[in-house]
Amino acid sequence: MLISSAQLTVFLLVLARVIGLFASAPLFNSRSFPAFPKVALAIWVAGLLWFVIPVNVENLPLTSMQIVMSLASEAIIGLAMGFLTNMVFLVVQAAGEIIDMQMGLSVAQSFDPLFGAQISVIGRLTFYIALMVFLIVNGHHLLLSALNQSFRVVPAGQILNLSSPALVLQMIDLGTKFWSLALQFAGPIVLIIFLSDFAFGIVSRVAPQVNVFMLGFQVKPALGLIGLVFTLPLVVKHVVGLVELMAETAFKLLLAVR
């Protein structure tokens, strides 16, 4: 079977978008995922998409400079989609960091080789809860489906319009929305610990001989874990909503840069 230069160019453009997605999306960008199988999977996914995506011949680059710019644009699209997916887990992890701070466990951090950074106890726990829910609701299938549909919104080879004002507004709205969701996740547990601090303040006034500072170190982690157990169904529900929001936001960003 002979492959023309145009078909090879389309395959390279598709591969660039897939590699960009794999470089930033959760699960695919995991350091525990060996590099060789990851590259093989990216080539296999690109080969599947190569036969099914719509191709506009007029968008295909002709010169070497146009090919480089098109490959960079495709990689940026893949990175943006992977980053949006990663935001689902960053929101839940940020909520865990806030809970850790209120529980007094923010000092109990350890180095996680999966992230390459210091992560707190509850932050890591909420991350793995979100990852488990993501797999249960087939979020990885939704991610690959969104990758396929992205070629219908922004065809392969189309140069992105990164100076669009709509893109800036979308990014601001995205940051505001995700930070608000992180506060909603942590809100119930933060409220429980605040009420315990209020009760300790009353105890310190009524019985000054009680060391409420040391007592708080023992009570707050237990209250936080109990609150996390009772709010777990709410967290699962919000993670499912975040996965749906992820796909919707991804298409809005693609429409803004097309």
Backbone as CSV, one residue per row, in Angstrom:
resi,resn,N_x,N_y,N_z,CA_x,CA_y,CA_z,C_x,C_y,C_z
1,MET,0.848,-1.201,0.000,0.000,0.000,0.000,0.876,1.239,0.000
2,LEU,0.646,2.107,-0.972,1.408,3.343,-1.074,0.741,4.428,-0.249
3,ILE,1.555,5.179,0.463,1.070,6.275,1.298,1.585,7.580,0.704
4,SER,0.674,8.481,0.377,1.066,9.759,-0.211,1.615,10.679,0.862
5,SER,2.259,11.751,0.417,2.819,12.724,1.363,1.719,13.418,2.156
6,ALA,0.556,13.645,1.533,-0.561,14.276,2.238,-1.080,13.371,3.358
7,GLN,-1.178,12.066,3.079,-1.641,11.128,4.099,-0.640,11.032,5.247
8,LEU,0.650,11.060,4.923,1.672,11.027,5.968,1.625,12.286,6.822
9,THR,1.357,13.426,6.184,1.246,14.685,6.926,0.066,14.645,7.892
10,VAL,-1.059,14.091,7.425,-2.238,13.968,8.296,-1.926,13.078,9.497
11,PHE,-1.221,11.969,9.261,-0.879,11.070,10.366,0.016,11.762,11.384
12,LEU,0.990,12.527,10.917,1.879,13.237,11.839,1.118,14.290,12.643
13,LEU,0.161,14.968,12.013,-0.641,15.962,12.725,-1.508,15.304,13.797
14,VAL,-2.121,14.168,13.430,-2.934,13.440,14.406,-2.060,12.938,15.552
15,LEU,-0.887,12.414,15.233,0.018,11.906,16.257,0.471,13.015,17.194
16,ALA,0.692,14.215,16.661,1.108,15.335,17.511,0.021,15.682,18.523
17,ARG,-1.252,15.658,18.094,-2.337,15.962,19.031,-2.481,14.861,20.081
18,VAL,-2.330,13.616,19.661,-2.435,12.499,20.611,-1.296,12.552,21.625
19,ILE,-0.072,12.825,21.165,1.069,12.903,22.078,0.892,14.055,23.053
20,GLY,0.365,15.188,22.579,0.098,16.302,23.482,-0.896,15.926,24.567
21,LEU,-1.929,15.164,24.189,-2.915,14.707,25.172,-2.285,13.746,26.178
22,PHE,-1.505,12.801,25.684,-0.886,11.815,26.572,0.143,12.450,27.498
23,ALA,0.712,13.577,27.083,1.739,14.229,27.903,1.152,14.956,29.099
24,SER,-0.148,15.286,29.070,-0.722,16.084,30.159,-1.956,15.466,30.796
25,ALA,-2.584,14.482,30.160,-3.801,13.889,30.716,-3.463,12.913,31.832
26,PRO,-4.305,12.829,32.856,-4.071,11.850,33.922,-4.138,10.429,33.380
27,LEU,-3.519,9.516,34.098,-3.340,8.115,33.717,-2.291,7.985,32.616
28,PHE,-2.483,8.701,31.504,-1.560,8.582,30.382,-0.210,9.229,30.680
29,ASN,-0.203,10.299,31.504,1.058,10.984,31.800,1.702,10.476,33.083
30,SER,1.186,9.384,33.629,1.712,8.849,34.880,3.154,8.380,34.706
31,ARG,3.985,8.657,35.699,5.378,8.226,35.645,5.506,6.718,35.822
32,SER,4.459,6.099,36.356,4.475,4.642,36.482,4.136,3.946,35.162
33,PHE,3.709,4.723,34.166,3.408,4.196,32.838,4.704,4.248,32.020
34,PRO,5.310,3.114,31.666,6.593,3.131,30.933,6.491,3.895,29.624
35,ALA,7.616,4.483,29.230,7.627,5.355,28.055,7.358,4.586,26.769
36,PHE,7.964,3.412,26.610,7.802,2.678,25.349,6.351,2.248,25.105
37,PRO,5.660,1.637,26.082,4.238,1.329,25.854,3.395,2.577,25.635
38,LYS,3.770,3.689,26.288,3.016,4.927,26.112,3.127,5.429,24.675
39,VAL,4.341,5.401,24.123,4.535,5.823,22.723,3.821,4.870,21.777
40,ALA,3.893,3.581,22.059,3.215,2.596,21.212,1.702,2.813,21.232
41,LEU,1.151,3.097,22.415,-0.288,3.354,22.513,-0.669,4.618,21.752
42,ALA,0.179,5.665,21.845,-0.100,6.920,21.124,-0.107,6.683,19.619
43,ILE,0.847,5.910,19.127,0.900,5.619,17.685,-0.316,4.796,17.270
44,TRP,-0.719,3.843,18.116,-1.884,3.003,17.800,-3.158,3.837,17.755
45,VAL,-3.359,4.732,18.742,-4.543,5.602,18.749,-4.524,6.535,17.548
46,ALA,-3.345,7.084,17.224,-3.239,7.966,16.048,-3.559,7.203,14.769
47,GLY,-3.120,5.932,14.697,-3.433,5.129,13.527,-4.921,4.866,13.382
48,LEU,-5.621,4.655,14.489,-7.065,4.459,14.427,-7.774,5.733,13.978
49,LEU,-7.366,6.872,14.553,-8.009,8.137,14.203,-7.679,8.560,12.771
50,TRP,-6.559,8.105,12.266,-6.107,8.469,10.922,-7.141,8.091,9.864
51,PHE,-7.897,7.011,10.108,-8.838,6.517,9.106,-10.252,7.071,9.286
52,VAL,-10.537,7.728,10.407,-11.924,8.115,10.686,-12.133,9.622,10.779
53,ILE,-11.076,10.399,10.957,-11.273,11.842,11.121,-11.511,12.500,9.769
54,PRO,-12.325,13.561,9.755,-12.492,14.310,8.499,-11.254,15.152,8.212
55,VAL,-10.859,15.211,6.959,-9.649,15.945,6.566,-10.014,16.950,5.490
56,ASN,-9.635,18.197,5.730,-9.786,19.254,4.738,-8.428,19.476,4.081
57,VAL,-8.336,19.129,2.803,-7.054,19.196,2.107,-6.519,20.625,2.079
58,GLU,-7.401,21.611,2.072,-6.962,23.006,2.027,-6.230,23.421,3.294
59,ASN,-6.490,22.747,4.420,-5.832,23.095,5.684,-4.457,22.467,5.831
60,LEU,-4.120,21.507,4.980,-2.853,20.815,5.145,-1.676,21.735,4.826
61,PRO,-0.646,21.709,5.675,0.526,22.563,5.421,1.319,22.036,4.233
62,LEU,1.995,22.959,3.547,2.762,22.604,2.359,4.258,22.763,2.577
63,THR,4.666,23.894,3.136,6.089,24.137,3.359,6.521,23.559,4.708
64,SER,7.830,23.468,4.890,8.361,22.919,6.145,8.005,23.798,7.335
65,MET,7.995,25.125,7.161,7.625,26.031,8.254,6.159,25.858,8.630
66,GLN,5.305,25.703,7.642,3.889,25.477,7.927,3.666,24.144,8.639
67,ILE,4.441,23.131,8.271,4.314,21.836,8.936,4.713,21.944,10.399
68,VAL,5.797,22.661,10.676,6.243,22.837,12.068,5.195,23.589,12.876
69,MET,4.637,24.648,12.298,3.614,25.421,13.005,2.352,24.589,13.234
70,SER,1.976,23.786,12.243,0.792,22.939,12.386,1.009,21.865,13.448
71,LEU,2.205,21.274,13.481,2.503,20.278,14.506,2.466,20.899,15.906
72,ALA,2.979,22.131,16.018,2.935,22.818,17.313,1.496,23.113,17.728
73,SER,0.661,23.520,16.766,-0.747,23.789,17.069,-1.465,22.530,17.527
74,GLU,-1.191,21.415,16.850,-1.830,20.153,17.238,-1.380,19.724,18.638
75,ALA,-0.097,19.894,18.922,0.393,19.532,20.257,-0.233,20.416,21.338
76,ILE,-0.435,21.700,21.037,-1.068,22.614,21.997,-2.505,22.195,22.274
77,ILE,-3.225,21.777,21.219,-4.604,21.317,21.411,-4.627,20.089,22.329
78,GLY,-3.744,19.128,22.077,-3.686,17.944,22.919,-3.315,18.278,24.356
79,LEU,-2.348,19.175,24.535,-1.951,19.586,25.882,-3.099,20.275,26.609
80,ALA,-3.848,21.126,25.895,-4.972,21.837,26.518,-6.061,20.858,26.955
81,MET,-6.364,19.871,26.125,-7.383,18.885,26.493,-6.933,18.050,27.688
82,GLY,-5.659,17.671,27.703,-5.147,16.925,28.842,-5.122,17.758,30.108
83,PHE,-4.787,19.047,29.978,-4.774,19.933,31.143,-6.172,20.089,31.723
84,LEU,-7.180,20.222,30.861,-8.562,20.329,31.345,-8.972,19.064,32.095
85,THR,-8.552,17.909,31.586,-8.857,16.663,32.292,-8.152,16.614,33.645
86,ASN,-6.921,17.081,33.665,-6.161,17.085,34.904,-6.755,18.040,35.925
87,MET,-7.471,19.071,35.460,-8.084,20.027,36.373,-9.124,19.354,37.264
88,VAL,-9.768,18.301,36.756,-10.742,17.562,37.574,-10.076,17.055,38.845
89,PHE,-8.874,16.522,38.701,-8.166,15.963,39.851,-7.501,17.061,40.681
90,LEU,-7.073,18.125,40.029,-6.468,19.229,40.776,-7.490,19.909,41.680
91,VAL,-8.750,19.981,41.226,-9.809,20.571,42.052,-10.012,19.749,43.323
92,VAL,-10.137,18.437,43.154,-10.360,17.567,44.313,-9.131,17.559,45.216
93,GLN,-7.955,17.577,44.608,-6.733,17.593,45.411,-6.582,18.914,46.163
94,ALA,-6.958,20.022,45.525,-6.910,21.320,46.208,-7.867,21.340,47.394
95,ALA,-9.051,20.730,47.227,-9.985,20.628,48.354,-9.367,19.814,49.486
96,GLY,-8.654,18.732,49.143,-7.978,17.952,50.166,-6.898,18.738,50.879
97,GLU,-6.174,19.600,50.142,-5.149,20.436,50.762,-5.777,21.426,51.745
98,ILE,-6.926,21.982,51.383,-7.613,22.909,52.294,-8.063,22.184,53.557
99,ILE,-8.598,20.967,53.383,-9.033,20.171,54.537,-7.841,19.832,55.431
100,ASP,-6.718,19.469,54.799,-5.512,19.162,55.570,-5.066,20.353,56.415
101,MET,-5.143,21.535,55.837,-4.734,22.733,56.552,-5.600,22.954,57.788
102,GLN,-6.906,22.726,57.644,-7.813,22.916,58.774,-7.663,21.801,59.816
103,MET,-7.320,20.612,59.368,-7.168,19.488,60.291,-5.837,19.512,61.027
104,GLY,-4.916,20.357,60.571,-3.593,20.387,61.181,-2.646,19.353,60.622
105,LEU,-2.964,18.788,59.450,-2.118,17.764,58.838,-1.301,18.307,57.679
106,SER,-1.302,19.626,57.513,-0.563,20.199,56.386,0.945,19.983,56.534
107,VAL,1.407,19.763,57.778,2.840,19.510,57.987,3.191,18.050,57.702
108,ALA,2.177,17.188,57.657,2.423,15.760,57.416,2.405,15.484,55.920
109,GLN,3.361,16.064,55.218,3.453,15.877,53.785,4.606,14.938,53.460
110,SER,4.488,14.262,52.350,5.535,13.350,51.897,5.705,13.501,50.393
111,PHE,6.866,13.100,49.913,7.159,13.201,48.489,6.483,12.070,47.743
112,ASP,5.692,12.438,46.752,5.000,11.449,45.929,5.700,11.383,44.571
113,PRO,6.341,10.264,44.227,7.031,10.173,42.935,6.093,10.244,41.744
114,LEU,4.797,9.949,41.961,3.833,10.025,40.865,3.653,11.458,40.391
115,PHE,3.710,12.430,41.339,3.549,13.837,40.999,4.873,14.576,40.969
116,GLY,5.876,14.033,41.642,7.152,14.723,41.723,7.097,15.930,42.633
117,ALA,6.254,15.896,43.657,6.091,17.039,44.554,5.629,16.535,45.916
118,GLN,5.642,17.462,46.885,5.146,17.151,48.220,3.619,17.239,48.226
119,ILE,2.963,16.199,48.704,1.504,16.153,48.724,1.064,15.726,50.113
120,SER,0.007,16.364,50.598,-0.495,16.060,51.933,-1.317,14.773,51.922
121,VAL,-1.670,14.325,53.123,-2.334,13.026,53.279,-3.725,13.033,52.647
122,ILE,-4.568,13.974,53.069,-5.946,14.028,52.555,-5.955,14.421,51.086
123,GLY,-5.017,15.264,50.672,-4.928,15.624,49.261,-4.679,14.422,48.381
124,ARG,-3.803,13.533,48.849,-3.535,12.306,48.094,-4.745,11.377,48.121
125,LEU,-5.395,11.300,49.276,-6.573,10.422,49.396,-7.688,10.882,48.461
126,THR,-7.991,12.175,48.453,-9.053,12.683,47.576,-8.684,12.521,46.104
127,PHE,-7.397,12.632,45.790,-6.966,12.424,44.402,-7.279,11.009,43.947
128,TYR,-6.945,10.024,44.774,-7.176,8.633,44.378,-8.661,8.296,44.369
129,ILE,-9.438,8.954,45.220,-10.894,8.769,45.161,-11.426,9.286,43.824
130,ALA,-10.965,10.481,43.431,-11.396,11.052,42.153,-10.934,10.187,40.989
131,LEU,-9.726,9.647,41.073,-9.218,8.781,40.001,-10.061,7.510,39.880
132,MET,-10.450,6.941,41.011,-11.273,5.737,40.991,-12.643,6.027,40.381
133,VAL,-13.252,7.161,40.761,-14.554,7.534,40.195,-14.417,7.802,38.696
134,PHE,-13.313,8.445,38.301,-13.059,8.740,36.887,-13.028,7.463,36.058
135,LEU,-12.398,6.413,36.579,-12.328,5.150,35.858,-13.673,4.429,35.864
136,ILE,-14.403,4.510,36.991,-15.687,3.820,37.088,-16.692,4.390,36.090
137,VAL,-16.708,5.712,35.910,-17.669,6.344,34.988,-17.127,6.396,33.564
138,ASN,-16.012,5.657,33.313,-15.406,5.598,31.971,-14.982,6.981,31.473
139,GLY,-14.366,7.735,32.377,-13.877,9.045,31.975,-12.772,8.962,30.942
140,HIS,-11.955,7.894,30.993,-10.893,7.737,29.994,-11.484,7.471,28.608
141,HIS,-12.637,6.780,28.552,-13.312,6.596,27.264,-13.864,7.926,26.753
142,LEU,-14.415,8.727,27.677,-14.924,10.044,27.294,-13.799,10.931,26.783
143,LEU,-12.622,10.804,27.388,-11.481,11.607,26.955,-11.067,11.250,25.533
144,LEU,-10.998,9.963,25.237,-10.629,9.546,23.882,-11.721,9.911,22.875
145,SER,-12.986,9.851,23.296,-14.078,10.272,22.415,-13.996,11.772,22.137
146,ALA,-13.671,12.560,23.174,-13.514,14.001,22.977,-12.348,14.295,22.037
147,LEU,-11.286,13.487,22.118,-10.160,13.652,21.191,-10.600,13.422,19.758
148,ASN,-11.421,12.399,19.552,-11.937,12.121,18.209,-12.817,13.264,17.711
149,GLN,-13.721,13.752,18.573,-14.622,14.829,18.170,-13.883,16.151,17.973
150,SER,-12.726,16.316,18.610,-11.990,17.580,18.469,-11.527,17.816,17.043
151,PHE,-11.332,16.740,16.274,-10.911,16.906,14.882,-12.051,17.409,14.010
152,ARG,-13.290,17.300,14.488,-14.424,17.861,13.757,-14.612,19.342,14.095
153,VAL,-14.194,19.732,15.299,-14.283,21.142,15.687,-13.104,21.926,15.125
154,VAL,-11.905,21.404,15.328,-10.683,22.017,14.779,-10.004,20.965,13.910
155,PRO,-10.167,21.019,12.591,-9.576,19.995,11.714,-8.062,19.968,11.822
156,ALA,-7.487,18.835,11.486,-6.037,18.680,11.512,-5.378,19.648,10.535
157,GLY,-4.356,20.347,11.020,-3.621,21.292,10.184,-4.067,22.730,10.311
158,GLN,-5.180,22.983,10.986,-5.656,24.354,11.131,-4.839,25.094,12.184
159,ILE,-4.360,26.289,11.841,-3.573,27.104,12.769,-4.500,27.728,13.800
160,LEU,-4.107,27.695,15.060,-4.946,28.203,16.140,-4.902,29.723,16.204
161,ASN,-6.002,30.292,16.629,-6.085,31.737,16.860,-5.980,31.989,18.359
162,LEU,-4.742,32.027,18.869,-4.518,32.142,20.305,-4.726,33.547,20.832
163,SER,-4.912,34.518,19.937,-5.140,35.901,20.361,-6.625,36.239,20.484
164,SER,-7.477,35.235,20.422,-8.913,35.475,20.486,-9.322,35.936,21.884
165,PRO,-10.097,37.042,21.994,-10.574,37.484,23.317,-11.463,36.454,23.992
166,ALA,-12.187,35.655,23.204,-13.048,34.623,23.783,-12.226,33.583,24.537
167,LEU,-10.984,33.330,24.086,-10.131,32.360,24.768,-9.759,32.860,26.164
168,VAL,-9.425,34.144,26.259,-9.071,34.723,27.569,-10.251,34.649,28.524
169,LEU,-11.435,34.982,28.026,-12.634,34.930,28.876,-12.936,33.506,29.320
170,GLN,-12.724,32.550,28.423,-12.960,31.149,28.774,-11.992,30.683,29.850
171,MET,-10.736,31.098,29.763,-9.751,30.680,30.754,-10.052,31.297,32.119
172,ILE,-10.463,32.568,32.136,-10.816,33.215,33.406,-12.026,32.532,34.027
173,ASP,-13.035,32.251,33.205,-14.232,31.581,33.706,-13.899,30.170,34.204
174,LEU,-12.978,29.500,33.520,-12.586,28.149,33.921,-11.903,28.162,35.285
175,GLY,-10.953,29.084,35.477,-10.264,29.166,36.759,-11.206,29.499,37.896
176,THR,-12.123,30.435,37.651,-13.090,30.813,38.684,-13.992,29.645,39.051
177,LYS,-14.451,28.933,38.035,-15.392,27.827,38.263,-14.733,26.691,39.029
178,PHE,-13.520,26.336,38.658,-12.850,25.219,39.309,-12.442,25.562,40.743
179,TRP,-11.989,26.785,40.985,-11.636,27.176,42.347,-12.877,27.219,43.229
180,SER,-13.993,27.655,42.671,-15.246,27.659,43.424,-15.667,26.235,43.786
181,LEU,-15.485,25.290,42.861,-15.829,23.898,43.143,-14.936,23.308,44.228
182,ALA,-13.650,23.680,44.236,-12.748,23.193,45.278,-13.200,23.668,46.652
183,LEU,-13.638,24.919,46.738,-14.138,25.439,48.012,-15.435,24.740,48.414
184,GLN,-16.282,24.399,47.439,-17.518,23.676,47.759,-17.221,22.274,48.292
185,PHE,-16.211,21.617,47.727,-15.832,20.296,48.222,-15.386,20.363,49.678
186,ALA,-14.517,21.333,49.962,-13.930,21.415,51.299,-14.850,22.088,52.300
187,GLY,-15.892,22.796,51.838,-16.746,23.594,52.716,-17.345,22.857,53.901
188,PRO,-18.009,21.698,53.698,-18.633,21.013,54.843,-17.643,20.625,55.939
189,ILE,-16.476,20.107,55.550,-15.496,19.677,56.549,-14.861,20.884,57.234
190,VAL,-14.607,21.935,56.464,-14.062,23.157,57.067,-15.049,23.734,58.077
191,LEU,-16.336,23.653,57.771,-17.354,24.146,58.701,-17.373,23.312,59.985
192,ILE,-17.254,21.989,59.860,-17.234,21.126,61.038,-16.048,21.466,61.937
193,ILE,-14.873,21.653,61.326,-13.684,21.957,62.122,-13.776,23.361,62.711
194,PHE,-14.402,24.288,61.990,-14.598,25.637,62.542,-15.487,25.591,63.783
195,LEU,-16.549,24.777,63.737,-17.414,24.646,64.910,-16.663,24.022,66.089
196,SER,-15.759,23.068,65.777,-14.955,22.493,66.864,-14.008,23.534,67.450
197,ASP,-13.429,24.392,66.619,-12.581,25.479,67.128,-13.387,26.441,67.992
198,PHE,-14.613,26.716,67.566,-15.487,27.588,68.350,-15.789,26.959,69.714
199,ALA,-16.038,25.632,69.718,-16.296,24.938,70.987,-15.054,24.940,71.873
200,PHE,-13.877,24.756,71.285,-12.648,24.801,72.069,-12.424,26.188,72.667
201,GLY,-12.814,27.225,71.922,-12.691,28.582,72.465,-13.557,28.779,73.690
202,ILE,-14.771,28.218,73.644,-15.660,28.317,74.815,-15.076,27.531,75.996
203,VAL,-14.511,26.340,75.700,-13.916,25.523,76.763,-12.741,26.255,77.411
204,SER,-11.917,26.915,76.579,-10.768,27.627,77.135,-11.185,28.784,78.027
205,ARG,-12.360,29.354,77.777,-12.870,30.424,78.634,-13.450,29.860,79.932
206,VAL,-14.162,28.753,79.802,-14.806,28.166,80.979,-13.794,27.453,81.869
207,ALA,-12.872,26.712,81.235,-11.867,25.955,82.003,-10.483,26.257,81.438
208,PRO,-9.861,27.330,81.897,-8.546,27.724,81.348,-7.459,26.684,81.565
209,GLN,-7.622,25.807,82.521,-6.588,24.809,82.788,-6.531,23.714,81.724
210,VAL,-7.554,23.624,80.885,-7.570,22.624,79.808,-6.698,23.113,78.647
211,ASN,-5.794,22.285,78.203,-4.907,22.634,77.096,-5.641,22.336,75.780
212,VAL,-6.410,23.300,75.311,-7.217,23.083,74.104,-6.346,22.985,72.859
213,PHE,-5.152,23.540,72.921,-4.260,23.471,71.753,-3.858,22.024,71.472
214,MET,-3.431,21.311,72.506,-3.064,19.908,72.333,-4.290,19.040,72.081
215,LEU,-5.405,19.405,72.705,-6.639,18.649,72.487,-7.102,18.759,71.038
216,GLY,-6.910,19.946,70.450,-7.311,20.144,69.059,-6.535,19.270,68.096
217,PHE,-5.239,19.014,68.384,-4.439,18.141,67.532,-4.968,16.715,67.517
218,GLN,-5.649,16.312,68.559,-6.195,14.960,68.635,-7.609,14.876,68.053
219,VAL,-8.387,15.935,68.216,-9.796,15.896,67.824,-9.979,16.257,66.352
220,LYS,-9.256,17.254,65.866,-9.487,17.748,64.508,-9.273,16.696,63.422
221,PRO,-8.185,15.901,63.452,-8.053,14.863,62.407,-9.195,13.864,62.415
222,ALA,-9.657,13.486,63.629,-10.774,12.532,63.700,-12.044,13.145,63.133
223,LEU,-12.313,14.408,63.478,-13.500,15.079,62.942,-13.417,15.215,61.421
224,GLY,-12.219,15.535,60.927,-12.050,15.669,59.481,-12.298,14.371,58.745
225,LEU,-11.791,13.255,59.265,-11.992,11.958,58.622,-13.460,11.540,58.678
226,ILE,-14.113,11.787,59.814,-15.541,11.462,59.924,-16.352,12.300,58.933
227,GLY,-16.022,13.596,58.854,-16.719,14.465,57.896,-16.478,14.031,56.460
228,LEU,-15.239,13.562,56.164,-14.927,13.105,54.808,-15.734,11.865,54.449
229,VAL,-15.914,10.968,55.415,-16.695,9.753,55.166,-18.151,10.107,54.852
230,PHE,-18.710,11.041,55.615,-20.118,11.395,55.411,-20.334,12.230,54.146
231,THR,-19.332,12.977,53.719,-19.465,13.797,52.509,-18.956,13.077,51.265
232,LEU,-18.514,11.825,51.403,-17.981,11.099,50.252,-18.991,10.956,49.116
233,PRO,-20.276,10.645,49.382,-21.243,10.600,48.265,-21.347,11.929,47.529
234,LEU,-21.245,13.045,48.263,-21.285,14.358,47.622,-20.065,14.566,46.738
235,VAL,-18.895,14.105,47.211,-17.667,14.228,46.421,-17.782,13.416,45.132
236,VAL,-18.293,12.197,45.237,-18.453,11.346,44.050,-19.392,12.005,43.038
237,LYS,-20.483,12.561,43.530,-21.441,13.230,42.646,-20.793,14.418,41.937
238,HIS,-19.998,15.180,42.674,-19.357,16.348,42.066,-18.269,15.940,41.073
239,VAL,-17.572,14.849,41.341,-16.550,14.389,40.394,-17.192,13.987,39.069
240,VAL,-18.331,13.297,39.126,-19.052,12.945,37.897,-19.458,14.214,37.145
241,GLY,-19.930,15.213,37.879,-20.276,16.490,37.240,-19.061,17.174,36.642
242,LEU,-17.900,17.046,37.310,-16.672,17.649,36.786,-16.234,16.975,35.495
243,VAL,-16.418,15.662,35.396,-16.049,14.948,34.170,-16.905,15.436,33.001
244,GLU,-18.193,15.620,33.242,-19.070,16.148,32.192,-18.694,17.585,31.838
245,LEU,-18.364,18.385,32.871,-17.956,19.773,32.634,-16.654,19.836,31.853
246,MET,-15.787,18.852,32.070,-14.506,18.803,31.372,-14.706,18.748,29.869
247,ALA,-15.573,17.835,29.411,-15.805,17.691,27.974,-16.449,18.940,27.390
248,GLU,-17.412,19.510,28.116,-18.080,20.723,27.634,-17.110,21.889,27.524
249,THR,-16.252,22.050,28.530,-15.292,23.157,28.525,-14.264,22.983,27.423
250,ALA,-13.858,21.737,27.173,-12.873,21.478,26.118,-13.380,21.938,24.761
251,PHE,-14.631,21.658,24.455,-15.195,22.073,23.154,-15.373,23.581,23.082
252,LYS,-15.687,24.222,24.221,-15.809,25.681,24.239,-14.453,26.334,23.933
253,LEU,-13.390,25.780,24.496,-12.047,26.325,24.232,-11.649,26.093,22.769
254,LEU,-12.002,24.940,22.229,-11.659,24.665,20.825,-12.421,25.605,19.900
255,LEU,-13.670,25.890,20.233,-14.449,26.833,19.418,-13.866,28.238,19.508
256,ALA,-13.243,28.567,20.647,-12.695,29.910,20.830,-11.412,30.122,20.036
257,VAL,-10.688,29.043,19.724,-9.407,29.203,19.032,-9.459,28.746,17.577
258,ARG,-10.587,28.321,17.106,-10.667,27.822,15.729,-10.573,28.962,14.709
